[in-house]
Amino acid sequence: MVTPDSLTSFGDMVTRRVYGPLLAIGGAEDKWRDRIILRRFVELSGGDDARIAVIPTASRIPDAGEQYRKIFGELGVDNVDVMNIQTRADADDPAVLETLDQASGIFMTGGNQVRLARILGRSAAVDVIQRRNRSGVPVAGTSAGASVMSTVMVAGGQSGPTPRQRMAKLSRGLGLIDSVIIDQHFTERNRVSRLVTMVSYNPGLLGVGIDEDTAALISPEGYIEVIGRGSVLIVDGSRMETDIEHVNGTTPPTISNALIHFVAEGGRYSLDERNVVPQD
């Protein structure tokens, strides 16, 4: 796990480096009615001509991948490949790599992000996913699949009203984006203080907290567009001051000058300018 003292070992992780579209979903997205978020992913992937690779590795539910195969099929996609990646050997399987290389969209289900990172981290499969995303292929993830996208990811922790040093555990994610840390099921599980705590560990990172049935679409141009019924909370710690390294795990730290934005459906946030973009 990553501790506040060891975060500097990630080197240039706080530079903004986004290669292709990333659709980070806060979990519990609408799968049965309008399906606005999943429909948007299908559009980004090529519509009816899309070829989507579903990675259910994070989930312990046996039919998680098949559920999304059915949903994407109902949205008009005939070519949906469910990737049975259960071990690190599977993540280096040439057949898996070929399927990922042919995909026009890659989707990671929810579950346990630590399991997903443990199996995929620094594998040949991740190399292909990163390369395909750099070439413009959209990568989407819901819940655990959203958190694992960043270089530094939340690996677990606690909810609660007050930031505390031991509130969050961090570890290495899949490195699709370096400049943010993503939390999910955000409002529903009372994770505002947890996100503020994580940003206080390294204020160069932007905290992105995504509500359920809500998504943050991160574009190559450096904008976050919000889709869905909830909101995305963004914590900008670039001017933050804190004594978090001096307090023990049970004592609340003092944190000041954290800038917080709530961005709702249709709103956009600039990663470069670090502000909400006025709507036309």
C-alpha positions, 0 to 999 in steps of 0.5 A, spaced: 500 500 500 502 507 498 502 511 504 503 519 505 510 518 506 511 514 499 507 518 494 513 521 492 516 515 489 510 515 483 515 521 480 511 525 475 504 522 476 501 529 477 502 531 470 496 531 466 497 525 461 490 523 458 491 519 451 484 517 449 477 517 452 476 515 459 469 514 462 469 513 469 462 511 472 461 511 479 457 505 480 450 502 479 449 505 473 442 505 469 442 498 466 435 497 464 431 504 462 434 509 458 441 507 459 444 514 458 451 512 460 452 505 457 449 508 451 454 514 450 460 508 451 457 504 445 457 511 441 464 512 443 466 505 441 463 506 434 455 504 435 452 498 431 459 497 428 463 497 435 467 491 438 467 491 445 471 487 450 468 486 457 473 485 463 469 482 469 476 481 473 474 485 478 467 481 480 466 475 483 459 474 480 460 469 475 455 472 470 458 479 470 461 479 464 455 476 460 450 481 463 454 486 460 454 482 453 446 482 454 446 490 455 450 492 449 447 487 445 440 490 446 444 497 445 445 494 438 452 491 439 453 484 436 460 484 437 461 483 445 467 479 447 467 477 455 475 476 457 476 471 462 482 474 465 482 470 472 490 470 473 496 473 471 497 468 466 491 469 463 493 477 462 499 475 458 495 470 454 496 471 446 488 470 445 486 475 450 491 480 447 489 479 440 482 480 442 483 487 446 487 489 440 481 488 435 476 492 440 473 499 439 471 499 446 474 496 453 469 496 459 471 494 466 466 492 471 465 493 478 467 489 484 474 489 487 479 494 484 485 491 488 483 484 485 483 488 478 490 491 479 493 485 482 491 481 476 492 486 470 498 490 473 504 491 469 501 485 464 501 485 457 494 486 457 495 493 460 500 494 455 495 493 450 489 497 453 494 503 454 496 503 447 489 502 444 487 508 449 493 512 446 490 511 439 483 513 441 479 507 443 475 509 449 476 505 456 470 505 461 470 502 468 464 502 473 465 502 480 472 498 481 473 499 474 473 507 475 478 507 481 483 502 477 484 507 471 488 512 475 496 511 477 494 512 484 488 509 486 484 508 492 484 501 495 480 501 500 478 505 507 473 508 511 467 513 510 465 518 515 464 526 516 471 528 518 478 527 514 483 522 518 490 520 516 488 512 516 481 513 512 484 511 505 489 506 503 492 507 496 495 503 491 498 503 484 492 503 479 493 501 471 496 508 469 491 510 464 491 517 467 496 520 472 493 527 474 487 524 478 485 519 483 478 517 483 473 515 488 466 512 486 459 510 490 461 517 492 455 521 495 451 514 497 457 512 501 459 518 504 466 519 501 467 526 501 472 526 507 475 520 504 477 524 498 479 530 501 484 526 505 487 522 499 488 529 496 491 532 502 497 526 501 499 529 495 495 536 493 498 535 486 492 530 484 485 532 483 480 528 487 474 526 483 468 523 486 463 520 482 456 519 484 452 512 482 449 512 476 453 518 474 460 518 469 466 523 468 467 522 461 475 525 461 477 527 454 484 527 450 483 535 450 483 535 458 476 536 460 471 532 464 464 532 462 459 529 467 453 524 465 448 522 469 443 523 474 448 525 480 454 529 480 461 529 480 465 532 486 472 535 484 477 537 490 483 541 487 488 541 493 493 546 489 493 551 494 491 546 500 495 547 507 495 541 512 498 538 518 496 531 516 503 528 516 504 530 524 497 527 526 496 520 528 491 516 525 485 517 530 486 525 530 483 529 525 488 533 521 487 541 519 486 542 512 485 549 509 484 552 502 481 546 499 477 548 493 471 544 491 467 543 485 460 540 484 459 539 477 452 536 474 449 533 468 452 537 462 457 541 466 465 540 464 471 541 468 478 543 465 484 539 468 489 544 465 485 550 467 482 547 474 476 550 473 469 549 471 467 551 464 461 556 463 456 553 459 453 556 453 
